[in-house]
Amino acid sequence: MCVVINVLTYFNLRIQRTRMQVMAVIDNLFLLATGLSQMFTASTLYVGITSHWFSGYLQTFVWPLVHITQMMAVYMTVLIACNRYIAICHPYRAERLCSLTVVRIKVSLLLKSSMWLCLGSQGRGLDPYPLPLPPVGFSQKRF
């Protein structure tokens, strides 16, 4: 239901020629990725299957997408709030700071930074189970 409403919102914003279409797209991606990961996990647990061949793909590809789109949705809201602040409180600077080119640059930087932060430097994604630390006093030197 929410996906349908977001699609209708996207087309409505497209007709009105506003710049907030990207927010509807990000929300749809977040809803679809979260729905897929949550519904698949819940259905496999309900049926009693603890390991499924699709679970590996889900954790590798869909789970990082959930985090990327969630981070983008939150910071896109912050970006819209900052642009509105500039437009209201600094109207003479708004034409330069909130132009379409500048907003596109900001959104692309937001996308790249969200992917970089969520995927990490190793490209493993957000690992819910980090590697355990060695015990205190552990030394790798063996004599």
N, C-alpha and C positions, 0 to 999 in steps of 0.2 A: 504494500500500500504506500509506504513512504517513498519507494523508488518511483512509483507512478507519479506521485505528487511532485517529486524533484524534477522529473522529466517535463511535466507540465510547467513548472516554474522556470526551467531552462528556456523553453520555447516562448513563454511569456516575456522573460527578460530579453530574449533575442528580438522579439517584435518591438519592445520599447527601446532597444539599442543601448542597454546599460552594460557596465563592465563587470557585473556580478555573476555572469554566467559560469565562470570558473568555480565559484563556490558551490553551485548546484552539481557540477560535474564531480568535484571532490567529494561532496556528501554522498553521491550515488556510488562512487567507487568504494568509499568507506562502508556503506551499508551492504553492498554486495559482497565484499571481502569478509566482513565480519559475519554476515549471515551464513556464508558458505562454511567458514571455519567453525562457527559455533553450532550450526545445525548438524554438520557432519560429525563433529565430536559427540554431541548429545545423542544422535541417533545410533552411533556405534556403541556407546556406553549403554544405551537402553536395550539394544539387542543383545549385548553381552560380548561383543567382539572387542578385545583389548588391543589387538594389533591388526592393522589393515594395510594393504599395500599403498593405499592413497595417503595414509597418515604422514609418510615421509615427504611426499610432494607438498602436502598441506603445510607442514612446518617449514619446509625449505622455501616455498614460493609465496604462499598465501599469507602466512603469519607476518612476515616482514611488510607485505603490502598493507596489512591492517594497521600496523604502526606508522608507516609512512603517510597513509591517507589521514589517520587520526591527527598526526602532528601537523599536516598541512591544513586540515580543517580548523584547528585551533589557531594557528598563526595566520591563516587567511582572515579570520575574524579580527585579529589584532591589526593586520595590515589595513583592513577596511576602516577600522576605528581610527587609526592614525591618519589615513587619507581624509576622513570626515573632519577630524580635528583641524588639519591643515586648511581644508576648504572653508571651515567656519571661522576659525580664529585668525588665520592669515590669508585672507582672500586674494591679496595681490601676489602672493607667492604661489598660490594654488595652481595657476595656469602652467607654471614651470615645473612644480614638484609633483603634480598629479596628472600629468599628461598621459596619453595612451602609451607612448613609448616607455616612459618611466615606470608605469604600472606593469607593463610586460616584463621589463627588466627585473622588477621586484618579485614578480610571481615566479620567474625562471630561477632567480636566486633562492627563493623559498623552496621550490621543488628540489633543486640540487642540494641545498643544505639539509632538507628533510631526509633525502635519500642517503646522504653521507652520514648523518647522525644515526639514522635507524639501522643502516646496514653495517656500520662500523668499519674499521680499517681492515679487518680480516675478511670482510664480505660474508660473515656467518649470520648476520641478522642479529636481532635481539635474542640472546641465548637465555632462556629462562632457567637453565641449569648450568651455571658457570663451572669451570674446572675446579676441583677441590684444591685447597692450598696444602703444601707439604706440612708435616707435623713440625712443631717448634723444635729447634735444635737439629733438624734434619740437614745433613750435608751430603752432597753428591760425591764427595771425594771418598774413595774407598782404598784403604791401604792394605 
